[in-house]
Amino acid sequence: MLIYNVGSKYNLSVIKLVKLILKPMNKSNLKPKILNFSKREIQFQKLNYNKIRKELKWKQTVSMIVGLKLTIE
């Protein structure tokens, strides 16, 4: 089984991602509830997509916002 990370070159906080998802759903009034304020929590996460880029010549062709909108639709 092959496993690939698909991501973008931008760091994105979980809260920012939630807000980006809620906007096209017209749910911007919802606020995420953080249940665990762990000191070890990663504030910004970025998938390493070097493997898929190198092996499959993959590259991001759709912006995060457009991709989320298409996924939600």
MMTF fields as JSON, N, C-alpha, C and O atoms, coordinates in Angstrom:
{
  "mmtfVersion": "1.0.0",
  "mmtfProducer": "UNKNOWN",
  "numBonds": 291,
  "numAtoms": 292,
  "numGroups": 73,
  "numChains": 1,
  "numModels": 1,
  "chainsPerModel": [1],
  "groupsPerChain": [73],
  "chainIdList": ["A"],
  "bondAtomList": [4, 2, 8, 6, 12, 10, 16, 14, 20, 18, 24, 22, 28, 26, 32, 30, 36, 34, 40, 38, 44, 42, 48, 46, 52, 50, 56, 54, 60, 58, 64, 62, 68, 66, 72, 70, 76, 74, 80, 78, 84, 82, 88, 86, 92, 90, 96, 94, 100, 98, 104, 102, 108, 106, 112, 110, 116, 114, 120, 118, 124, 122, 128, 126, 132, 130, 136, 134, 140, 138, 144, 142, 148, 146, 152, 150, 156, 154, 160, 158, 164, 162, 168, 166, 172, 170, 176, 174, 180, 178, 184, 182, 188, 186, 192, 190, 196, 194, 200, 198, 204, 202, 208, 206, 212, 210, 216, 214, 220, 218, 224, 222, 228, 226, 232, 230, 236, 234, 240, 238, 244, 242, 248, 246, 252, 250, 256, 254, 260, 258, 264, 262, 268, 266, 272, 270, 276, 274, 280, 278, 284, 282, 288, 286],
  "bondOrderList": [1, 1, 1, 1, 1, 1, 1, 1, 1, 1, 1, 1, 1, 1, 1, 1, 1, 1, 1, 1, 1, 1, 1, 1, 1, 1, 1, 1, 1, 1, 1, 1, 1, 1, 1, 1, 1, 1, 1, 1, 1, 1, 1, 1, 1, 1, 1, 1, 1, 1, 1, 1, 1, 1, 1, 1, 1, 1, 1, 1, 1, 1, 1, 1, 1, 1, 1, 1, 1, 1, 1, 1],
  "groupList": [{"groupName": "MET", "atomNameList": ["N", "CA", "C", "O"], "elementList": ["N", "C", "C", "O"], "formalChargeList": [0, 0, 0, 0], "bondAtomList": [1, 0, 2, 1, 3, 2], "bondOrderList": [1, 1, 2], "singleLetterCode": "M", "chemCompType": "L-PEPTIDE LINKING"}, {"groupName": "LEU", "atomNameList": ["N", "CA", "C", "O"], "elementList": ["N", "C", "C", "O"], "formalChargeList": [0, 0, 0, 0], "bondAtomList": [1, 0, 2, 1, 3, 2], "bondOrderList": [1, 1, 2], "singleLetterCode": "L", "chemCompType": "L-PEPTIDE LINKING"}, {"groupName": "ILE", "atomNameList": ["N", "CA", "C", "O"], "elementList": ["N", "C", "C", "O"], "formalChargeList": [0, 0, 0, 0], "bondAtomList": [1, 0, 2, 1, 3, 2], "bondOrderList": [1, 1, 2], "singleLetterCode": "I", "chemCompType": "L-PEPTIDE LINKING"}, {"groupName": "TYR", "atomNameList": ["N", "CA", "C", "O"], "elementList": ["N", "C", "C", "O"], "formalChargeList": [0, 0, 0, 0], "bondAtomList": [1, 0, 2, 1, 3, 2], "bondOrderList": [1, 1, 2], "singleLetterCode": "Y", "chemCompType": "L-PEPTIDE LINKING"}, {"groupName": "ASN", "atomNameList": ["N", "CA", "C", "O"], "elementList": ["N", "C", "C", "O"], "formalChargeList": [0, 0, 0, 0], "bondAtomList": [1, 0, 2, 1, 3, 2], "bondOrderList": [1, 1, 2], "singleLetterCode": "N", "chemCompType": "L-PEPTIDE LINKING"}, {"groupName": "VAL", "atomNameList": ["N", "CA", "C", "O"], "elementList": ["N", "C", "C", "O"], "formalChargeList": [0, 0, 0, 0], "bondAtomList": [1, 0, 2, 1, 3, 2], "bondOrderList": [1, 1, 2], "singleLetterCode": "V", "chemCompType": "L-PEPTIDE LINKING"}, {"groupName": "GLY", "atomNameList": ["N", "CA", "C", "O"], "elementList": ["N", "C", "C", "O"], "formalChargeList": [0, 0, 0, 0], "bondAtomList": [1, 0, 2, 1, 3, 2], "bondOrderList": [1, 1, 2], "singleLetterCode": "G", "chemCompType": "PEPTIDE LINKING"}, {"groupName": "SER", "atomNameList": ["N", "CA", "C", "O"], "elementList": ["N", "C", "C", "O"], "formalChargeList": [0, 0, 0, 0], "bondAtomList": [1, 0, 2, 1, 3, 2], "bondOrderList": [1, 1, 2], "singleLetterCode": "S", "chemCompType": "L-PEPTIDE LINKING"}, {"groupName": "LYS", "atomNameList": ["N", "CA", "C", "O"], "elementList": ["N", "C", "C", "O"], "formalChargeList": [0, 0, 0, 0], "bondAtomList": [1, 0, 2, 1, 3, 2], "bondOrderList": [1, 1, 2], "singleLetterCode": "K", "chemCompType": "L-PEPTIDE LINKING"}, {"groupName": "PRO", "atomNameList": ["N", "CA", "C", "O"], "elementList": ["N", "C", "C", "O"], "formalChargeList": [0, 0, 0, 0], "bondAtomList": [1, 0, 2, 1, 3, 2], "bondOrderList": [1, 1, 2], "singleLetterCode": "P", "chemCompType": "L-PEPTIDE LINKING"}, {"groupName": "PHE", "atomNameList": ["N", "CA", "C", "O"], "elementList": ["N", "C", "C", "O"], "formalChargeList": [0, 0, 0, 0], "bondAtomList": [1, 0, 2, 1, 3, 2], "bondOrderList": [1, 1, 2], "singleLetterCode": "F", "chemCompType": "L-PEPTIDE LINKING"}, {"groupName": "ARG", "atomNameList": ["N", "CA", "C", "O"], "elementList": ["N", "C", "C", "O"], "formalChargeList": [0, 0, 0, 0], "bondAtomList": [1, 0, 2, 1, 3, 2], "bondOrderList": [1, 1, 2], "singleLetterCode": "R", "chemCompType": "L-PEPTIDE LINKING"}, {"groupName": "GLU", "atomNameList": ["N", "CA", "C", "O"], "elementList": ["N", "C", "C", "O"], "formalChargeList": [0, 0, 0, 0], "bondAtomList": [1, 0, 2, 1, 3, 2], "bondOrderList": [1, 1, 2], "singleLetterCode": "E", "chemCompType": "L-PEPTIDE LINKING"}, {"groupName": "GLN", "atomNameList": ["N", "CA", "C", "O"], "elementList": ["N", "C", "C", "O"], "formalChargeList": [0, 0, 0, 0], "bondAtomList": [1, 0, 2, 1, 3, 2], "bondOrderList": [1, 1, 2], "singleLetterCode": "Q", "chemCompType": "L-PEPTIDE LINKING"}, {"groupName": "TRP", "atomNameList": ["N", "CA", "C", "O"], "elementList": ["N", "C", "C", "O"], "formalChargeList": [0, 0, 0, 0], "bondAtomList": [1, 0, 2, 1, 3, 2], "bondOrderList": [1, 1, 2], "singleLetterCode": "W", "chemCompType": "L-PEPTIDE LINKING"}, {"groupName": "THR", "atomNameList": ["N", "CA", "C", "O"], "elementList": ["N", "C", "C", "O"], "formalChargeList": [0, 0, 0, 0], "bondAtomList": [1, 0, 2, 1, 3, 2], "bondOrderList": [1, 1, 2], "singleLetterCode": "T", "chemCompType": "L-PEPTIDE LINKING"}],
  "groupTypeList": [0, 1, 2, 3, 4, 5, 6, 7, 8, 3, 4, 1, 7, 5, 2, 8, 1, 5, 8, 1, 2, 1, 8, 9, 0, 4, 8, 7, 4, 1, 8, 9, 8, 2, 1, 4, 10, 7, 8, 11, 12, 2, 13, 10, 13, 8, 1, 4, 3, 4, 8, 2, 11, 8, 12, 1, 8, 14, 8, 13, 15, 5, 7, 0, 2, 5, 6, 1, 8, 1, 15, 2, 12],
  "groupIdList": [1, 2, 3, 4, 5, 6, 7, 8, 9, 10, 11, 12, 13, 14, 15, 16, 17, 18, 19, 20, 21, 22, 23, 24, 25, 26, 27, 28, 29, 30, 31, 32, 33, 34, 35, 36, 37, 38, 39, 40, 41, 42, 43, 44, 45, 46, 47, 48, 49, 50, 51, 52, 53, 54, 55, 56, 57, 58, 59, 60, 61, 62, 63, 64, 65, 66, 67, 68, 69, 70, 71, 72, 73],
  "secStructList": [7, 7, 7, 7, 7, 7, 7, 7, 1, 1, 7, 5, 7, 2, 2, 2, 2, 2, 2, 2, 2, 2, 6, 6, 6, 6, 7, 6, 6, 7, 7, 7, 7, 7, 7, 7, 7, 7, 6, 6, 7, 7, 1, 1, 5, 7, 7, 7, 7, 2, 2, 2, 2, 2, 2, 2, 7, 7, 7, 7, 7, 1, 7, 2, 2, 2, 2, 2, 2, 2, 2, 2, 7],
  "xCoordList": [0.848, 0.0, 0.899, 1.851, 0.589, 1.309, 0.509, -0.713, 1.202, 0.557, 1.231, 2.458, 0.424, 0.935, 0.222, -0.987, 0.948, 0.361, 0.098, 0.948, -1.07, -1.402, -1.654, -2.518, -0.924, -1.051, -0.64, -0.584, -0.356, 0.1, 1.365, 1.799, 1.934, 3.176, 2.94, 3.893, 1.688, 1.361, 1.051, 0.372, 1.553, 1.181, -0.222, -0.603, -0.976, -2.365, -2.74, -2.581, -3.235, -3.674, -4.994, -5.738, -5.274, -6.526, -7.713, -8.716, -7.606, -8.689, -8.931, -10.08, -7.868, -8.008, -8.684, -9.542, -8.301, -8.916, -10.411, -11.221, -10.776, -12.193, -12.948, -14.043, -12.37, -13.024, -13.164, -14.181, -12.144, -12.216, -13.306, -13.945, -13.515, -14.564, -15.944, -16.867, -16.097, -17.407, -17.918, -19.125, -17.018, -17.426, -18.281, -19.389, -17.82, -18.667, -19.92, -20.829, -19.972, -21.159, -22.171, -23.229, -21.822, -22.659, -22.887, -23.986, -21.856, -21.914, -20.859, -20.372, -20.508, -19.437, -19.742, -18.834, -21.009, -21.375, -21.0, -20.973, -20.711, -20.285, -18.848, -18.015, -18.562, -17.213, -16.661, -17.327, -15.451, -14.861, -14.62, -14.272, -14.807, -14.585, -13.323, -13.245, -12.347, -11.08, -11.204, -11.402, -11.085, -11.275, -9.98, -9.997, -8.86, -7.59, -6.547, -6.181, -6.074, -5.053, -3.679, -2.958, -3.328, -2.057, -0.888, -0.944, 0.14, 1.333, 2.071, 2.884, 1.788, 2.453, 1.683, 2.15, 0.548, -0.26, 0.517, 1.149, 0.466, 1.128, 0.201, -0.915, 0.653, -0.194, -0.381, -1.478, 0.648, 0.582, 1.105, 2.192, 0.327, 0.708, 0.846, 0.121, 1.772, 2.012, 2.367, 3.328, 1.593, 1.897, 3.132, 3.317, 3.956, 5.122, 4.697, 4.527, 4.528, 4.057, 5.184, 4.927, 6.422, 7.57, 7.508, 7.896, 7.024, 6.983, 6.052, 6.438, 4.84, 3.891, 4.369, 4.157, 5.009, 5.541, 6.65, 6.704, 7.529, 8.672, 8.247, 8.64, 7.45, 7.115, 6.038, 6.102, 5.062, 3.944, 3.934, 3.041, 4.945, 5.015, 3.769, 3.328, 3.206, 2.001, 2.339, 3.402, 1.425, 1.555, 0.158, -0.815, 0.093, -1.18, -1.621, -0.873, -2.833, -3.35, -4.596, -5.033, -5.167, -6.375, -6.062, -5.434, -6.495, -6.258, -7.052, -8.021, -6.638, -7.323, -8.792, -9.674, -9.053, -10.423, -11.288, -12.409, -10.786, -11.532, -11.741, -12.84, -10.701, -10.798, -11.828, -12.603, -11.847, -12.843, -14.249, -15.174, -14.41, -15.723, -16.217, -17.377, -15.343, -15.732, -16.069, -17.019, -15.308, -15.554, -16.898, -17.659, -17.192, -18.439, -19.641, -20.687, -19.482, -20.586, -20.858, -21.747],
  "yCoordList": [-1.167, 0.0, 1.238, 1.325, 2.183, 3.448, 4.514, 4.59, 5.327, 6.413, 7.714, 7.816, 8.707, 10.015, 11.104, 11.024, 12.103, 13.312, 14.265, 14.446, 14.866, 15.874, 17.16, 17.201, 18.193, 19.438, 20.609, 20.518, 21.7, 22.891, 23.392, 22.864, 24.403, 24.933, 25.896, 26.462, 26.088, 27.057, 26.378, 25.352, 26.955, 26.513, 27.011, 28.102, 26.223, 26.574, 26.084, 24.902, 26.98, 26.556, 25.811, 26.009, 24.96, 24.202, 25.166, 24.959, 26.206, 27.189, 27.881, 28.074, 28.253, 28.899, 27.951, 28.372, 26.679, 25.695, 25.565, 25.514, 25.513, 25.431, 26.644, 26.504, 27.816, 29.034, 29.0, 29.436, 28.481, 28.372, 27.387, 27.582, 26.341, 25.356, 25.929, 25.718, 26.651, 27.177, 28.263, 28.375, 29.059, 30.195, 29.791, 30.31, 28.884, 28.523, 27.742, 27.582, 27.259, 26.557, 27.527, 27.123, 28.825, 29.863, 29.582, 29.781, 29.126, 28.826, 29.624, 29.183, 30.796, 31.605, 32.005, 32.373, 31.936, 32.31, 31.221, 31.489, 30.001, 28.937, 29.182, 29.6, 28.93, 29.127, 27.796, 27.083, 27.449, 26.182, 26.226, 27.268, 25.096, 24.99, 24.168, 23.003, 24.786, 24.111, 23.425, 24.079, 22.107, 21.335, 21.037, 20.729, 21.125, 20.761, 21.823, 21.995, 22.522, 23.544, 22.964, 23.5, 21.886, 21.217, 22.11, 22.744, 22.159, 22.924, 22.284, 22.932, 21.025, 20.31, 20.437, 19.956, 21.058, 21.199, 21.967, 22.982, 21.483, 22.158, 23.257, 22.977, 24.512, 25.618, 25.662, 25.944, 25.393, 25.432, 24.118, 23.668, 23.518, 22.237, 22.342, 23.086, 21.597, 21.6, 20.183, 19.606, 19.62, 18.282, 18.319, 19.24, 17.323, 17.202, 16.386, 15.17, 17.055, 16.38, 16.124, 15.947, 16.102, 15.857, 14.497, 14.38, 13.469, 12.125, 12.077, 11.551, 12.612, 12.578, 13.481, 13.178, 14.577, 15.49, 14.81, 14.901, 14.13, 13.482, 12.237, 12.079, 11.357, 10.085, 10.21, 9.519, 11.075, 11.187, 12.506, 12.762, 13.343, 14.668, 15.503, 16.298, 15.309, 16.018, 17.442, 17.706, 18.361, 19.727, 20.281, 19.876, 21.199, 21.828, 22.701, 23.569, 22.469, 23.264, 24.048, 24.923, 23.74, 24.419, 25.028, 24.385, 26.257, 26.896, 26.19, 25.484, 26.386, 25.789, 26.217, 25.389, 27.484, 27.998, 27.379, 26.948, 27.33, 26.725, 25.243, 24.727, 24.551, 23.116, 22.821, 21.873, 23.615, 23.426, 23.667, 22.917, 24.713, 25.02, 23.872, 23.472, 23.34, 22.217, 20.984, 20.267, 20.735, 19.58, 19.722, 18.758, 20.887, 21.125, 21.017, 20.492, 21.518, 21.43, 19.985, 19.703],
  "zCoordList": [0.0, 0.0, 0.0, 0.776, -0.871, -0.92, -0.19, -0.322, 0.571, 1.3, 0.908, 0.917, 0.565, 0.179, 0.968, 1.185, 1.39, 1.949, 0.796, -0.075, 0.794, -0.206, 0.557, 1.433, 0.239, 0.973, 0.117, -1.11, 0.775, 0.075, 0.748, 1.772, 0.16, 0.716, 1.876, 2.411, 2.269, 3.31, 4.635, 4.673, 5.719, 7.055, 7.347, 6.922, 8.061, 8.331, 9.717, 10.023, 10.558, 11.883, 11.753, 10.793, 12.717, 12.713, 12.777, 12.093, 13.586, 13.71, 12.369, 11.971, 11.676, 10.368, 9.376, 8.601, 9.401, 8.516, 8.807, 7.881, 10.074, 10.444, 9.902, 9.357, 10.05, 9.543, 8.023, 7.484, 7.326, 5.872, 5.437, 4.403, 6.218, 5.906, 6.179, 5.392, 7.283, 7.673, 6.73, 6.516, 6.167, 5.345, 4.143, 4.006, 3.26, 2.116, 2.508, 1.694, 3.743, 4.226, 4.83, 5.313, 4.794, 5.413, 6.891, 7.41, 7.552, 8.984, 9.747, 10.788, 9.228, 9.832, 11.267, 12.012, 11.665, 13.029, 14.036, 15.237, 13.578, 14.488, 14.923, 14.118, 16.159, 16.689, 17.164, 17.915, 16.738, 17.199, 18.705, 19.261, 19.345, 20.782, 21.011, 20.621, 21.642, 21.92, 23.272, 24.296, 23.266, 24.483, 25.213, 26.405, 24.515, 25.124, 24.796, 23.633, 25.793, 25.599, 25.927, 26.768, 25.272, 25.518, 25.09, 24.036, 25.885, 25.538, 24.367, 23.709, 24.115, 23.025, 21.71, 20.677, 21.733, 20.519, 19.46, 19.752, 18.251, 17.14, 16.648, 16.211, 16.714, 16.305, 14.799, 14.318, 14.073, 12.62, 12.075, 12.434, 11.215, 10.663, 9.149, 8.489, 8.633, 7.194, 6.784, 7.293, 5.863, 5.38, 4.493, 3.698, 4.639, 3.772, 2.557, 2.646, 1.431, 0.229, -0.771, -1.962, -0.296, -1.172, -1.868, -3.03, -1.168, -1.732, -2.946, -3.99, -2.831, -3.946, -5.088, -6.262, -4.731, -5.752, -6.548, -7.775, -5.827, -6.473, -7.266, -8.422, -6.653, -7.284, -8.365, -9.382, -8.159, -9.101, -9.865, -10.672, -9.599, -10.24, -9.942, -10.772, -8.732, -8.327, -7.933, -7.372, -8.229, -7.713, -7.476, -8.113, -6.562, -6.217, -7.393, -7.842, -7.886, -8.999, -8.621, -9.368, -7.47, -7.001, -5.641, -4.8, -5.425, -4.125, -3.035, -3.315, -1.812, -0.669, -0.652, -0.426, -0.885, -0.822, -1.919, -1.649, -3.139, -4.237, -3.98, -4.186, -3.533, -3.237, -2.162, -2.292, -1.105, -0.048, -0.578, -0.265, -1.379, -1.94, -2.816, -2.719, -3.67, -4.526, -3.703, -4.019, -2.66, -1.791, -1.079, -1.004, -0.566, 0.151, -0.775, -0.393, -1.993, -2.97, -3.324, -4.128]
}
